[in-house]
Amino acid sequence: MYSVLFSSVLNGIEGVLVKVEVNLLKGIPSFGIVGLPDSSVKESRDRVQAAIYNSGLEFPVKKITVNLAPADVRKEGTSFDLPIAVSVILASRGIKKVTEDAAVIGELSLDGTCRPVSGVLPIIAGLKAKKVKKIILPSGNENEACMIKGVRVFPVASLRQTLEVILSDFKNGRFLCENIENTQNIPEYEFDFNEIKGQSFARRAFEISAAGSHNILLSGPPGAGKTMLARRYSSIMPDMTEEESLQTSLVWSAAGLLSRDKPVVKERPFRSPHHTASHVAIVGGGSDPKPGEVSLAHNGVLFLDEFPEFSKKTVESLRQPIEDGFVTISRMKGSVAYPSKFVLLGAMNPCPCGFRGDRFRQCTCSSGEVRKYLAKISGPILDRIDIHVDVPSLSFEEILESKATESSRDIKSRVTEARSIQTKRFESETNILCNSQIPGAKLQKYCGLENPAMSYLTEALKKLTMTARAYDKVLRISRTIADLDSSHVVKREHVAEALNYMQVDKRRFL
């Protein structure tokens, strides 16, 4: 007796179609699973057998062989419990095949109830791409699953309900759930820029960074307000589009971070890992690769406080996600790629003690100590950070005298308007969404300078030691400043302001 149905396994953030085949033969009773299963899949034998018995169903006393095809794809996780149990029962009843446009996923308890599994959103998206139109899954994953349009989702609470849906040829409408609209609620943020006193230069830099999605590095003494500024970055970023929300949700679902109450990420992520976090935690990986912080920050912000204190291996590994917008994790079992388009927001002290250049406290570090500290961040990484800002400490009197500043809502309105200009500009491009993503080959097309601006930049290049990448950064930042100014052309004043945010290698002056 033989039966087959379809299920899926997660590979990165892509769902891979898996055929679950069950064959029953006369002989010494046994239960074997083949097809490159990991230990959690092999353990499903005991869960499946107990669930069938405790559901009041007959477990076949035969030699049972389960094949998970394709056999060269690693099968992991507990989502094969339900399809294996259903296939065993169908094979014992002589039902050879379930309709090819249907799939089953889910974990089983010993009493036959279904438990939710992680990664449902990318699994369903992958199944939809494979022309699967009907999907049975645990009721605990209902809200997440119903976000994907174009498929019929049947949430079930038990093995018996699963059989009821299948034996009715998916015509039992009482288990069918309706699609949920991904409404974009206005996010509410805990922090606001109107709480910042002074630091007008840094606040302007944040506005430019958010408008063009430019990476930014803050440097200043302890207590100057670097972290306070960083915590408010998300409040001025433009709202996520529906596509961005779904992309981010796919990553969070693969990491098992989506909750039943919030099946879709609607606020731009703000990830702030501690500097003691491991390389795997930041970049992703493990024996069974999972997304790291660079991927969880997709379409949001990755804030690295105490930037030089992160391991050199971790910092250098940021090159690929910054440049390419994705990170590739290679293991002996294969490789997976996770999206990782984020704004890198770093904060650091100017020296080990933190008070070099401070107006109020004396630095106790030697030139060698400062040079060694600054050398922890390599030139290539600094070159990939568009905006560099010094955040000075303020006196108590300056803080008291500071007038009320703009709210995050006011800044966000200008940022959103600048982004809308960029969206219209790049509507014919497939891989460009904002100014920071303009490739070098297209800078002249999109960042054309008027004659006075070009002359000014040429003179600046003669006086400054600037790499080709730094020159490109000036053009991109100038374009963003022009967008904030609602200017179609990049003017001299836009270039002049952009040069204020360029990197100065302080090690040369020690």
N, C-alpha and C positions, 0 to 999 in steps of 0.2 A: 504494500500500500504506500502511496506516494502523494505528497501535497506540497504546494509552493505558494508563497505570497511574498510581498515586497516590504522592505523596511529601509532604514537609512542609517549611516554613520557619519559623524562629523569629522571633516578633515580641514583644519584651520577654521574658516568661517564658511565653508562650502559643504553642503550635504551631498554625500555620495550614495547612489542607489545601491541597495544590497538585496539580493534574492535569498530568501530563507527557504531552503528545501529540507523536507523531512521524509525519511524513508523508514518504513516499518517492515521487519522481517521476522519470521519464526526462528527461534533459537533461544540461547541463554539470555535472559533479560539484561539489557545494558542501555546506557544513555551516553552517547558520545557526540561532541561538537567539534567539527573541523572547519577550516577556512580562515586560519590565522586569528583565532580568538585570543584575547588577553585573559588574565586570571578572573576579572570580574564577569566576563562573558561565560567562562567555564563554570563559574559558581552558579550560573542561572539554572543549571540542571536541578539543583536541590530546591530552588525557589519555585521553579515551574512545576515540579512534581508535587510539592506541598500545596501549591495554589490550586492545581487541578483537583486534588483529593478534597481539599477543604471547600471547594466550590460545589461539591456534590456531583462532580463529573467523574467519568471512568477514565483512569489512566491505563493506557495499553501495556500489557505485560509482554513486551516483545523486545527485540533488538532495535533500538531507536538510533538512527544516525541523522544528525542535523548538519547541513552544509550551508555555510554563509559565503555566497559568491558575490563578487570575484574573490578568489582565494588569495590573491596577492596584495589585498588591501587589509591593513591591520584593523581588526574589530575590537573596540573597547567601549566600556561603559555598561550601564544596566538597561539601556533602552531596548535590548533584544529579548527581554523576558517575555513580554506580551506577544510579539509575533511568533516566538518559538512555541509558546504554550498553545496559541491558536492553531498553528500548523500541525502540532502533534494531535490535537483533537480532530481537526479536519481530516487528517490522514487516517485516523482510526475509524472515521465515519465514511471513508471512501470518497471524500470530496477532493478532487485533484488540484483544482486551481481557483484562486480568487481572481476577480477581474484585474487586468493588468494596470489599470489606471488608479489603483488603490494601494495604500500603504498603511502599515501599523507600527507604532512605536510606543514604548512605555515600560516601566518597571513594575514588578509584581511584589506584593506582600505575601506572606505565607498563607494568609486567609483568602487570597484571591482578589483583593482590592488593588487598584492601580495607584502608583505613586508618580508624582511629576518628575520629569527629567530635565537636565539642563541642555541648552543649545537648541531648543525647539525652533526658534525663529529662523536661524540659518538652515536648519534641516528642512523646514517646510519650503523655504525659498529655493533650496536645491531640488527638492522633489517637484516643485512647480515647474522648474526649468526642464525637468525630465518628463513632462507631460502627465504627471500624476495629478489627478483632480479630486480624489477623495482620500482623506487621511483620518485614521482613528488614533487618538492619543488620550492620555490621562486628563481627567477633568481639571486637575490642578494646573494644567498648562493652557486652559481654555482662553483666557484673556490675551496671552501672548500669541497664541496660534491664530486667533481670529483677526489679527492685524494684517495678515497677508490676504490680499484680494485675489480672486480667481481660482480658489480651491474651496472645496466643501469639507469642513472640519467637523468631526464627530467626537466630542469629548465623552469619555466613558469613565465610570467609577469602579468597574470590576471586570473580571474576565467573562462573567456571564453576560454582561451588557455588550461586551465586544462581540461575542458570538451572536447575540441578538441582532446587532447591526449587520454583520456579515451574512447571516442566514436570511435576512430580509432583502438581500441584494442592495444594501445601502438605501432602502426606500423608507426606513423607519425615521420619520422626521422629528421625533421627539428628542433625539440626541444631536440633531444638527444645530450648530450655533451660527449666529449672524455675524457678519463682518463688523468690526468696530472701526469707526472713523478715527483717524489720527489727528484729532483737533489740536491745534497749536495754541495752548494756553499761554498767556503772558507770564513768564517766570518771575517769581518774587525772590529777591536776593537779600541776604542778611546784612550785607555791607553796602555802603554808598559812598561815592566820592565826595559828597558834601561834608563828610566827617574828616576829610584831610585838610590840615592847616598848612598853608604855604606850599612849597614844592611845586610851583607852577610849571617849571621846566620838565619835571618828571611826569606830571599829569598830561602835559601836551605830548610828550613822547608816548605815553600809553594810548592816547587818542589816535595818533598816527599808526602805532602798532596794530591796534584793533581794526582800524579802517582798511589796512592793506594786508593784515595777517602776517606782520613782520616779527621775527624773533627779536627778543629784547633782553639786555643784561643790565642789572642794577648794581652799582658799586657804591659803598658808603659805610660809615662807621656804625657800630651797633646802636640801636635806638633812633636812627635817622628816619625810619618809617618805610624801609624797603618791603618788609613782609606785609605791613599795613596796606601799602599800595597794591602789592601783588594780590592780596585777598579780594580786592575790588575790581580786578581786571574783568572777570566774567560779566559783571553788571553793565559794562559798556559794549560788550560784543553784540553783534546783530543776532536776532532770533534765528534759530535753526530752521532750515527749510524742511519740508516733509521728507525729501530724499536724504538729507543729512541726518535727520532723526532716525530713519530706518537703518542707514549705514552704521551709525553708532550703536544702535540697539542690537544689530547682528553681532558685533564684537562683544558687547556686554552679555548677551545671551550665551555665546560660546564660552565665556568665562564663568557662567552661572551666577551672574550678579543682578539679573532682572528679578524684581519681586512680582508677586501676583497682583498687588495693588497698582504697580507702575510697570506695565508690560513694555513700555516704550520710553526711551530716553528723550526728554523734551527740552532739557536744559543743557547747554554746552558743558561738557565735563571739565572739572578743575581738579587735576590730580597733583598731589603734593607728597611724593614719597620722601622718607627720611634718608639722609645721606648714608646711613648704615645699611640700606636696602641692598640685597644681593644683585648681581648682574642679571640673573634670571628673572628676578622680580621686576626689574626695570625694563628689560628688553623683551622678555618672554622666553619660554622654553620649558625645560623639564623633560623627563623621560617620555611623558605624554604631553607634547607641547601645548601650552596655554598662553593666551595673550598677556603681555606685560603692561607696565604703566604707559609705555609709548603708544600702545594700541588702545588702551582704555581711555587715553586722552584724545582719541581721534575726533576731529572737528571741534576740539576744545583747547585747553591750556595744560601744558606740563610745566609745573613750577618746581624748580630745583633750588631750594634754599641751601645756603652754604655750598655753593656750586663747586669750589675747589676741593671740598672734603669727600666728594663722590670718588669712587675708585677710577683710576685712569682708564681701565678697561671699559668701564661703563660709559664714561664720558666719550671716549673715542668711538664707541659703538653707536652713538647718536648720529654719526655722519650719514649712514644710509637712510634712516627714516626722515632726516631733515632734507636730504637731497631728493629722494625718490618718492616719499610719501607712503612707503610701506617698509616692513621689516621681514626678512626671510630667516626662518629658523630651520637649520638643517640638522637632522639626526640620522642615525643608522637606519631607522625605519622609513625615512623619507624626509621631505621638507614641506613646510607650510609657510604661507605668506599672510601676514596680517596688515590691514591698512593702518597708517599712522601719520595722518596729516594733522599736525598740531602746531600751536604757537609755543615755542620754547621760551619760557620766562625764567631767567636765572637771577640769583642774588648772591653777592659775595662781599666780603670785607676787603679793603684795599691792602691789608697786610695781616699777619697772624694775630697781632693784638687787636687790630681793627681800627686804630686811631691815627694812622698815617694821613697827614693832611687835614686832620680835624682842627677846628678853630678853638676848641675848649680843652682838649686833653692831649697829652704828650705821647707820641709813639715811642715804644721801647724796643722796637725791632731793628736789627742791623740790616744793612743793604743786602747782605747775602741771604738773610732769612726772608726778606721781602721778595727778592728775585726768585728764590726757591718756591715760595708760596704762589706767586703769580705764574710760575712755569708749570704748575699743576694743570692748567688749562692750555692746551696746545694752540699754536697759531691757526691751524686749519679749522679748529672748532670755533675760535673767536671770529674767524673770517666768515663763518656761516651764520653768525648772529648779526642781524642788520643794524640794530639800534643799541648804542652803548650810552648809558646815562649815569652820571655821578649824582648821588643823593646826599647832599650835605646835612649835617645835623643843625638844628635850629635852637636858638636860645629860648628860654622860657618867655622872655618878653616878646620875641618875634612871633611865637605861637599865639600869645594873647592878643597881639595887635593884628594878626591876620584876619582879613575879612572872610565872610562866608563864601565858599566856593561853589561852583556849579554842581548840580546833582548828577548822578549817573544817568538819569533819564535824559537830561539835556545833552550830555556828551554822546549818549547812545543814538540820539536822533541824528546828529551829524555823521556819526560812524555809519549808520544804516543808509543814509543818503549817499555817502561816498561808495558804499558797497553796491548800491543799486546802479550807480554809474558804471562800476566795474563789471557788473553782471551784464549790462547792455553792451559794453565794449567787447566782452569776450563771448558773446552769445554764439558766435560762429566757431569758437574753439571748443575742443572736447576735453582737454586736460588743464585748462586755465580757468580758475574761478576768481582769483584776486591778484593784485599787483605783485605780491611776493613770489608768485608762481610763473611769472613771465620768463620764458627761457631766453638765454643770451642772444639767440639768433633773431628774436622778435622784439628786442628792446628798442631798436630804431623805429620800428613800425608803431609801437604803442607809447614810447616815451620820447617822442621827438621834442627837442628843446628849441625855443626861439633863439635867434642869433645872440642877443645879449647874455642869455643863460649859458649858451655853449662857450662863449668867450670867457665868461667868469669861471666855468668849470675847467676849461683848459689852463687858465692861470693857476687855479688851485692845484691841479695835477702836477704842475711844475714845482710847486713848493712842498707838496706832501708826498711821502712815500706810500704809494697806493697800488695794491695788486689789481689785476684785471677783475677779480671777483668783487673787490671793494668798489671799483668804478661802476660795475653793474648795480651794486647795492645803492649807490647814490642816485642812479637813474630811477630805480624802482621806488625808493623813498620819496624822491622828488615828484614822481607821478602820483603817489598817494596824497602828498601835501596839496598838489594841484587839484585833486579830486575833492578834498575837504574844502578847498577854496572855490569849488564849482568852476574850475578853469579848464578849458579844452586843451590849452597848450601849457607846457611847463615853462615857467618864467624864472628870471634871475633870483627873485626872492625865495622861490621854492627850492632852488638848488642850494642857496646860501643856508637855509634852515636845515636842509638834509645833511649838509656837511657838519653841522653841529653835533650830529648823532653818530658820527663815524668813530671807529676805534682808534684810540691812541695807545700805542705800546709803551706802557709806563716803565717797563724793564730797561728801556734805553736811557732813561734819565736817572738811574740809580747809581 
